[in-house]
Amino acid sequence: MRKSKFRYGFKKECEDYAREYREELHLAPHDPLCPRQLANHLEIPVFGLKDNQVIDPEIIQHWQNCSDGEFSGLIIQDGMYKEVHHNDFHHPRRQNSNISHELAHIILGHDLDVPIKENGERAYDRQIEEEAKWLGATILLPKSATIHIVKNELLRSDIEEVYGVSYSLYQYRLQVTDTMGLIRNSRRKYSRIA
């Protein structure tokens, strides 16, 4: 039996966050949620690289010309104050994913004190990165959204434009939420009753 990489109840907790934030923003459970709108609601400033006055122009130029997209985002904090800095040279859908991922770290209360090791390498904790990846994706596309998309037969272009996500993120969420299985089971159940 494969051991889950998340603690018991974590995935439900993420769905609850996605639903609760939509309620607070007066959105339906399946509605798109803009991560910048959520950041504003949570009073977390979000800054891109392009016009960032505190970052050396040479660093900005490096990331503008860097094709591998290595830098996605980071959180700067000072006590309780936190702000998100992200790579706004990325495609807008990728930016949404990047911002949502960074917000997920904050929402989950991850320890963000040491992003860089003493030797200059990036500190990487696989567990908290996986948690932020899961919650970030859930914020953008909770199970209620994937069900809504499938039931309403939205086109790929509509999914990308309306929800502001890549099609690969949608396919990932479709798979991990077992949306198709849930819809099949509800149709079978309905056909038995009828």
Stockholm file with secondary structure:
# STOCKHOLM 1.0

chainA/1-194         MRKSKFRYGFKKECEDYAREYREELHLAPHDPLCPRQLANHLEIPVFGLKDNQVIDPEIIQHWQNCSDGEFSGLIIQDGMYKEVHHNDFHHPRRQNSNISHELAHIILGHDLDVPIKENGERAYDRQIEEEAKWLGATILLPKSATIHIVKNELLRSDIEEVYGVSYSLYQYRLQVTDTMGLIRNSRRKYSRIA
#=GR chainA/1-194 SS CCCCSSCTTHHHHHHHHHHHHHHHTTCCTTSCCCHHHHHHHTTCCEEESTTCTTSCHHHHHHHHHCTTCCCCEEEEEETTEEEEEECTTSCHHHHHHHHHHHHHHHHTTCCCSCSBCTTSCBCCCHHHHHHHHHHHHHHHSCHHHHHHHHHTTCCHHHHHHHHCCCHHHHHHHHHHTTHHHHHHHHHHHHHHHC
#=GC SS_cons         CCCCSSCTTHHHHHHHHHHHHHHHTTCCTTSCCCHHHHHHHTTCCEEESTTCTTSCHHHHHHHHHCTTCCCCEEEEEETTEEEEEECTTSCHHHHHHHHHHHHHHHHTTCCCSCSBCTTSCBCCCHHHHHHHHHHHHHHHSCHHHHHHHHHTTCCHHHHHHHHCCCHHHHHHHHHHTTHHHHHHHHHHHHHHHC
//
